[in-house]
């Protein structure tokens, strides 16, 4: 099956019936044919009583220009970043079986919820306003309270992830050029990212993501081959665990896996900027296939090469020890690949944060005037400065990531999409009872996801906070 066929096959085809008995094809908010993809754009026309006129008008409007394949790259770069560093450690903490279970569960949870988030966005009634950001959906579902809570959870979490990338870049450059300290390099990297603020939409950012895909493949190859070579040539065989029966450890690392597969913060922005938003599910499936392949390969090869010693420090420190200068082909290849993959990852992760701030400041994405350009530059500069502040102030960014992964990330990735989706279905069908009767199996799956997340949050957060306090 070709990639194009996959995109077309996975359009939103869910049959939803409104209270009057009309099918989704007859309801205005569900008109998702390619001829009407422009309706997902910031420039979409106001709703009309005549659906045919609305579809024709929408088809003539300018909409997003991000292609499907660049959308795949953008989704991949939204997820792959810190996961490359952390996934082998997950295997070390949970063992071979526990690592696989944790990784697969993380992928299933994140993938299922991404589709529910997209369905919530695409089915949201036009009377609730446009949904261009995650918090827009929160506002459509639960008003100002939903908007505030969603924005707080999403942007604190993603700012922490961006800060961790600055720290990772700072540590990497410090190894290559030790004359400048880590904090100095973190500040330099923040300045380097300033020119990227002129990339307005995901369409422009997707070109950076395309370059990042090459770096990810190189990094994947370097870590995988290094792990295999190290494991085969080791004088003393590394120690492995089949399964670590510690539920708190599993819960903490489940949060890390959820974090590693997270793309929810970019979904609304990407759908807004795609040339064919109805292809998003196909784009997401293709992207998650790449992400899972990379993570499984890195996790297996990294754990095979270094074993239980990864419990003490991440794999990058095993390949290039932090207290030693970079030497050898492996060391330089690894550091360069980390830099080249982290740069586009930071840019892709920062865009949804910046877009939300711009909407809050009433800076329209289609406004190209000098006044809007200057305001947009200042807003995005503030976003970079905030991530820099976190990177410079927080003493142990790895422990912070564990806390975020166990608490806010699980809520953002695995809970809010399901809650918002059910709320949107309530708007469409008239009541939750009608939705439950119409989608029994889906309701059961959503309940399982939500119930599973509660102990993961509680137990995982306790373990992560204890680690943070000890660091």
N, C-alpha and C positions, 0 to 999 in steps of 0.2 A: 504493500500500500504506500503510495507516494505521500510526501508531507502535505502537499496541497489537498489531497483527498482527505487526510486526517483533519485538516482545518475545517473543510466543508462538512465533514461528517459530524463534527462535534459542535455544531452551532446550537444555540439554545432552542431545543425542540420540545421542551416540557409543555404538555398540554395543561393549561390552567383555565379554569372556568370562573368567570365573575359571578356575582350574585344573580345577575339576570339570565345566566345560562349560556352566555356567549363564550366561544372558545377563545384561546389565546390569540389566534389569528385575527379575530374580530375586535379585540380590545385594543384601543389606541396605544396603551403603554407596552404592548407586547409586539408591536410591528417591528420585527428585527431582521427583515430581509436585507440583502446587500444594497438594494436601491434606497434603503432608508438608514444606512449606517451613519450618515451625517447627523442624524438626530442625537447621537451620543456626543456630538461635538459641542464646545462652548458656544458655537455660533448657531446652534439649532433654533428654528423659529418657534414662536409660542404655539401652544396647542390649538388645534382647529377642530370644529365639529365634523368637518369633512375629512375622513382619513385619507382618501385618495389624493386630495389636494395637498395634504400635509406631506405625504410620501413623495409626491412630485417636487414639491418645494424643497424638501430636505435633500433630495438627490442633487439639486442644483447648487446647494450650498457648499462652501469650503469646509472640509473636515480634516481630521488628523491625517498625517502622511506616513506614519510609521508602518512599515511593511510587516507581514507575518514573521518572516525569518528574523528580522531585526527585533521584533517583539519577543521571539524565543530567546535571543541573546540577552535582551534586557531582563527578562525573568530569571535567566540563569545567573546573571551578574547581581541581581537583587538578592539571591540566596547564597551563592558560593563566595566565601570570603573567609571569615573566621572559622567556618566549618572545616576548611582544609587543615587548619592548625589543631582543631579540637577533636575531630572524629577519631583519630587513632587513640587519643586519650580515653574516649568513651569505651572503646574496645578493651583497653587496659583496665579500666575501672569495673566493667561489667563482665569481662570474659568473652570468649568467642561467641557463645550462644546468646548471652545477654546483650552483647554489642549489636548482633544482627537483629535481635528482637527490638531493641531500642531504636535502631536506625530505621527498620521497616515500619514500625509503629509511627515514628515521627513523620516519615514520608506519607503514610496513609492519612494520618490526621491532618497534616498540612495540606495535602492535595485535595482531600474531600472538602475542607473548609474554604479553600480558594475557589472551588466551583460554587459553593453556596454563597460566598461573598459576591462573585460575579452575578449569580442569579438574583441576589438581592438588589444589586445595582441596576441590572437590566429590567427587572420587573417593577421597580419602584415607581409609583404613580407620578406623573408629571406635575400634579398638583402639589407634590411635596418639594418641588424645586429640583434643580440639576444636582447630580451626584458626581462631583469631580475629585473629591478627596474622601478618605475613610471617614473623617468626622462629619462630612456632608450626609453620609448614610446614617450615622448616629443621630444627627439632627432630624433627618426625615422620619426616623423611627421613634425617637423619644424626646424630640424638642431640644431646648437649650441644654438641659441636663445631659442628654445623650451626646450632644455636640461637645460639651466641656469634658466629660469623662473620657470619651473616645480620643479627643485631642491630647489630653493629659497622658493617657496610657501610651498612645502611639508615639508621640514625639519625644517623651522622656526616654522611652525604650530605644527608639531609632537614633536619637542623639547619642545615647550611650554606646551603641554599636559603631557609629561614625567615629566617636572618640577613641574606641578601641582600635580602629583602623589607623588612626593617627599615631597611636602608641606603637602599633605593630610596624608601621613605616619608620617611625623614629628609632626603634630598636634595630631594625634591619640596616638602616644607614649608619647607625653608630658602629655596627660591626664592620662595615666597609670603610668608614672614615671615623675612627675612634677619637680623633682630635676634637670633634664636636660632641658634646654630651647628648644624651637621649632627649632631654627636654628642649635643647636647642634645635635638634632635628625635627621634633614635633612642631615647633613654631615655624620652622622653615617650610615644612610640608603644608601647613595651614596657608601660608602665603602662596605656595605653588598652586593650590586649589582655587585661588581667587579668579584667575582667568576663566575657569570652567563655569563661573556664575553666569556667563553670557549665553550658555546653552539653555534656551527657554523651556523647551518641551522634551518629552521622551523621544520624539523623532530625532532631534539633534543628539541627545545623550546616547541613543541607540548606536550611533556610529562609534562612539567611544567604547560602548559595550562590545561591539564587533571585534575591536582590537583586543579587548579584555579576554574574549573567548580564546584567542591564540595563546595568551599568557596562561590561562587556566589549563589548557591542554599541555603546555610545557611544564607547568608546576605539577600537574597530575603525573606526567611521565617521570619527572625528576624524583618525586617522593616515592612513587611506586617502584621504580628501578632501584633506587637507593635502598629501600626497605628489603627488597628481595636479595640484593647483593650483600647487604649487611647481615641478613639472617643466614645466608648460605656460607659466608666466609667467617662467621664468628667463631672464635676459639672455644668459647663457652656458650652453649645453646641458651638463648633467652628463655625466661620463665613465662609460662602462659597459664591462664585460668580458663576452664571450660565455661563456668558460670559463677558469678559472684552473688550469692543469695542475700544481698543487703538491699532491702526495699528503699531505704533512704538514698543510697547511692544510685539505684536505678531511677528513682524519681528525679533526682538532680540532673542526671545525664539525659533523661527523657526531655527535660526542659532545654538542655543544650542542643539536642537533636531537633526539637521544634524550632529553636532559634536558627539552626543551620539551614532549615528548609523554608524559612519564612520569606514570603514575597507579598504578604497581604498589604503592607504599607504602600506598595507600588501598583496594586491592581487598579484602583480607580483612576490614577494618573495615566497609566498605560492604556486603559480602555478609552479614556478621553482622547488620547493622541494616536490611536490606531486608525489606519485607513479603513479597516474592516473590523469593527469591534465585535461583531458576531462570531468571529473566528477565535475569540479569546480562549475558549476551552481547548481547542486543538493546539493552540500555542502553548497553553499551560501543560498539557499532556506531554508534548514534545520536550519542553523545557525540563519537566520533572524527570523524564527518562534520562536526560543528560546529567542532571544533578545527582540522581541516585547512582548512576554508573560511576561518576567521579568519586562520590563519597565512599561507596563500597570498595572501590579499588584502592583508594588512599587508606581507608581504615584497615583493610586486610593486610596490605603490604607494609604499612607502617607498624602495625602490631606484630607482624611476623618478624620484622627486622629488629625491633627494639624491646618487645615484650613488656613485662611489668614495669620496667624503668620509666615508661611513659606516664605512670601514675604521679611521678615526682615533678615532671616538667614536660611541656609540649614537644612534639616531634621536631619542630624547627630548631629547638635548643639541643636536641640530640644530634641532628645533622651538623649544626653549627653552634657549638657551645658558646653561651653568652660571655664567658670570661676568657675566651680565646679569640685571636684574630682569624678572619676568614682565610682559609687556605684550601687548595685543591679544587678540582673541577666541580665536585658535588656542591661544595660550599658556595662558590660564586654563582653557579646555575640556580641554586635554590634561592639565594638572596635576590637575584635579579628577577626571577619568576614571581616571587612574593611581591616585589615592588610593582611589577607590571600588571599583576592581577588585582592588587589592592587599590590602585589609583582609580580604575573605572568602577570598582565596587563602591568606593566612597562617593563618587559622582552620582551613581545610580541611586544610592541610598539617601543622599542628601536632597535630591530633587523633590520627592513627595513632601518632605519637611518644608522646603522652600516654597513649594506651590501652595501649601496650606497657609503659610504666613502671608503670601501675596494675596490670596483670596480674603484673608482677614483684613489686610490693608487696602482692599479694593483696587488691586493692581490686576487688570484683566490681561490674560495670557495673549490675546490677539492685539493688544495695544502696543504699537511699535514707536510711539512718540518718544522724544528725548526725555520728557518728564517721567513717563512710565519706565523708561530704561534706567534712569538714575534711581528711581524709587525701588525698582526690582534689584538693582545692584546692591543698594544699601541693605535691603531685606535679606538678601542671600549672604552678604558679608556678615550680618548679625548671626545667621545660622552657623557659618563656619567658626565665628568667634565663640559661640556657645559650645560647640563640640571641642574647640581648643581648650576652653576653660575646664571642661570635664577631664580632658586628657592630662592637663597639667596639675590639677588639684587632687584627683582621686589617686590614692597611694597604690592600690592594687587593682588594675583594670580587669584582670582575669576573674577575680572574685566578684567584681561588680557584674560582669557578664553572666556569671553563674546565678546571681540573684535575679537579674533581669530575665534570664532564660526560664527560671523556675516560677516566677510570679507574673510579671506583666506580659512576657512573651506568650505564655500559655493562654492567658486571657485574650490577647490580641489575635493570636493565630488560630486557636482552637475553640474559643467560646463565643466571642463577639460575632463572627460571621454567621454561626448557627442561630444565635439569638436574633440578629438583625434580619436574617432570611425568613424566619418564622413570623416576625413582626410584619414584614412586607407581604407575606402570604395572607396574613390577617387583613391587611388593607385590601388586597385583591379579592379575596373570597368572602369577606365580611365577618369572619370569626375564626378563631383558632380551631374550634371543634370541626368546622367544615374542612380545614386543612388536614387535620389528623385523620378524619374519615377518608379523605381522598388520597392521602399519601401515608399509609400506615407503616410500611417498611422504612421509608425515609425518616419518619418520626422516631421510630425505634432506634435507628442509627444515630440520629441527633441526640437522643436521650443518653445513649451509651457514651457518646463523645463527651457530653457535658458532665455526666456522673464520673467518668474516668478522670477528668481534668481536676476535680476537686481535691482528691488525695494527692495528686501529682503536685498541685500548687502548694498545699499545706506542708507536706513532708519535704518536698524538694526545696521550698523556701527556707524551712528550718535548717536543713543541712547546708544550704548555700550561705545563709546568714552566719552560721557558726564558722564556716570557712573564712568568710569575709572578716569576722571579728578576730580570728587568729592570725590573719595576714598582716 
